[in-house]
Amino acid sequence: MNNILNPRQFGLPSRTILEKINQKTIALVINRKSRIIMADGRKMDIGFELVCENGTIAFHGERSNEIKLFVHGDKASEAGFKTIHINSEHPDYGAFLPAPGPGLASMI
């Protein structure tokens, strides 16, 4: 069943993909053009943010060996994005990349 919505009716650019999953859920994908040097001075603009019901994961190319994690329901004193460094010191790193050197940056 194809439930693709027109992004223009929500004021979004045509490159945006909206799909109605059910009555309460809409999937959103923003297809942005890659730019190596942008007008605001950033060196690269490669990344994503996955916003879910219980939290958010964010990855930005300028910090390519780390991800940011936000979990809904954390204590107020611990609320906010936490930085997770993806390197050989992370306990699950070896299952993803067996060599200790390259990190996530080599996967981009």
C-alpha positions as a Markdown table, in Angstrom:
| # | Residue | x | y | z |
|---|---|---|---|---|
| 1 | Met | 0.0 | 0.0 | 0.0 |
| 2 | Asn | 1.5 | 3.3 | -1.1 |
| 3 | Asn | 0.7 | 6.1 | 1.4 |
| 4 | Ile | 3.0 | 8.8 | 0.1 |
| 5 | Leu | 1.9 | 12.3 | 1.0 |
| 6 | Asn | 2.6 | 15.5 | -0.9 |
| 7 | Pro | 5.3 | 17.5 | 1.0 |
| 8 | Arg | 4.2 | 20.8 | -0.5 |
| 9 | Gln | 0.8 | 20.6 | 1.4 |
| 10 | Phe | 2.9 | 20.8 | 4.6 |
| 11 | Gly | 5.2 | 23.6 | 3.3 |
| 12 | Leu | 8.2 | 21.3 | 2.8 |
| 13 | Pro | 10.5 | 21.1 | -0.3 |
| 14 | Ser | 9.6 | 18.6 | -3.0 |
| 15 | Arg | 12.8 | 16.5 | -2.2 |
| 16 | Thr | 11.1 | 15.6 | 1.2 |
| 17 | Ile | 9.5 | 12.2 | 1.3 |
| 18 | Leu | 6.5 | 11.8 | 3.6 |
| 19 | Glu | 4.8 | 8.4 | 4.0 |
| 20 | Lys | 1.8 | 7.8 | 6.3 |
| 21 | Ile | 2.6 | 4.6 | 8.2 |
| 22 | Asn | -0.7 | 4.5 | 10.2 |
| 23 | Gln | -3.1 | 7.0 | 11.7 |
| 24 | Lys | -0.6 | 8.4 | 14.2 |
| 25 | Thr | 2.7 | 7.9 | 12.4 |
| 26 | Ile | 4.3 | 9.7 | 9.4 |
| 27 | Ala | 7.8 | 8.8 | 8.2 |
| 28 | Leu | 9.8 | 11.8 | 7.1 |
| 29 | Val | 13.0 | 11.7 | 4.9 |
| 30 | Ile | 14.6 | 14.9 | 3.8 |
| 31 | Asn | 16.9 | 14.5 | 0.8 |
| 32 | Arg | 19.4 | 17.3 | 1.1 |
| 33 | Lys | 22.0 | 18.1 | -1.5 |
| 34 | Ser | 25.5 | 17.4 | -0.3 |
| 35 | Arg | 27.7 | 20.4 | -0.2 |
| 36 | Ile | 31.4 | 20.3 | 0.7 |
| 37 | Ile | 31.8 | 24.0 | 1.8 |
| 38 | Met | 28.6 | 25.8 | 2.7 |
| 39 | Ala | 27.8 | 29.5 | 3.0 |
| 40 | Asp | 27.6 | 29.3 | 6.8 |
| 41 | Gly | 31.3 | 28.1 | 7.0 |
| 42 | Arg | 30.7 | 24.4 | 7.8 |
| 43 | Lys | 33.1 | 22.1 | 6.0 |
| 44 | Met | 30.6 | 19.4 | 5.2 |
| 45 | Asp | 26.9 | 18.7 | 5.7 |
| 46 | Ile | 26.5 | 15.0 | 5.8 |
| 47 | Gly | 24.4 | 13.5 | 8.6 |
| 48 | Phe | 21.1 | 12.4 | 9.9 |
| 49 | Glu | 18.8 | 12.6 | 12.9 |
| 50 | Leu | 16.5 | 9.7 | 13.6 |
| 51 | Val | 13.7 | 11.0 | 15.9 |
| 52 | Cys | 11.6 | 8.2 | 17.5 |
| 53 | Glu | 9.0 | 7.9 | 20.1 |
| 54 | Asn | 11.5 | 7.2 | 22.9 |
| 55 | Gly | 14.4 | 9.2 | 21.8 |
| 56 | Thr | 16.7 | 10.6 | 19.1 |
| 57 | Ile | 20.0 | 9.5 | 17.5 |
| 58 | Ala | 22.0 | 12.1 | 15.6 |
| 59 | Phe | 25.1 | 11.8 | 13.4 |
| 60 | His | 26.9 | 14.7 | 11.8 |
| 61 | Gly | 29.8 | 14.3 | 9.4 |
| 62 | Glu | 31.9 | 17.0 | 11.0 |
| 63 | Arg | 32.1 | 14.8 | 14.1 |
| 64 | Ser | 32.3 | 11.5 | 12.2 |
| 65 | Asn | 33.4 | 9.2 | 15.0 |
| 66 | Glu | 30.6 | 10.0 | 17.4 |
| 67 | Ile | 26.9 | 9.9 | 17.6 |
| 68 | Lys | 24.5 | 11.8 | 19.9 |
| 69 | Leu | 21.8 | 10.0 | 21.8 |
| 70 | Phe | 18.8 | 11.5 | 23.5 |
| 71 | Val | 16.5 | 9.3 | 25.5 |
| 72 | His | 13.0 | 10.4 | 26.6 |
| 73 | Gly | 12.4 | 9.8 | 30.2 |
| 74 | Asp | 15.9 | 10.5 | 31.6 |
| 75 | Lys | 16.0 | 12.3 | 34.9 |
| 76 | Ala | 15.9 | 16.1 | 34.6 |
| 77 | Ser | 19.5 | 16.3 | 35.8 |
| 78 | Glu | 20.6 | 13.9 | 33.1 |
| 79 | Ala | 18.3 | 15.0 | 30.3 |
| 80 | Gly | 19.9 | 16.1 | 26.9 |
| 81 | Phe | 22.0 | 14.6 | 24.2 |
| 82 | Lys | 24.9 | 12.4 | 25.3 |
| 83 | Thr | 27.9 | 11.9 | 23.1 |
| 84 | Ile | 28.9 | 8.3 | 22.3 |
| 85 | His | 32.4 | 8.0 | 20.9 |
| 86 | Ile | 32.6 | 5.2 | 18.3 |
| 87 | Asn | 36.1 | 3.9 | 18.6 |
| 88 | Ser | 37.9 | 0.8 | 19.8 |
| 89 | Glu | 37.2 | 1.7 | 23.4 |
| 90 | His | 33.4 | 1.3 | 22.9 |
| 91 | Pro | 32.4 | -2.2 | 24.0 |
| 92 | Asp | 30.5 | -3.1 | 20.8 |
| 93 | Tyr | 33.0 | -1.6 | 18.3 |
| 94 | Gly | 34.7 | -4.9 | 17.5 |
| 95 | Ala | 31.4 | -6.4 | 16.3 |
| 96 | Phe | 30.9 | -3.6 | 13.9 |
| 97 | Leu | 34.5 | -2.8 | 12.8 |
| 98 | Pro | 37.1 | -5.4 | 13.8 |
| 99 | Ala | 40.1 | -3.2 | 13.1 |
| 100 | Pro | 40.8 | -0.6 | 15.8 |
| 101 | Gly | 41.9 | 2.3 | 13.6 |
| 102 | Pro | 39.4 | 3.5 | 11.0 |
| 103 | Gly | 36.2 | 4.3 | 13.0 |
| 104 | Leu | 32.9 | 5.5 | 11.5 |
| 105 | Ala | 34.7 | 8.1 | 9.4 |
| 106 | Ser | 35.9 | 5.4 | 7.1 |
| 107 | Met | 32.4 | 4.1 | 6.5 |
| 108 | Ile | 31.2 | 7.4 | 5.0 |
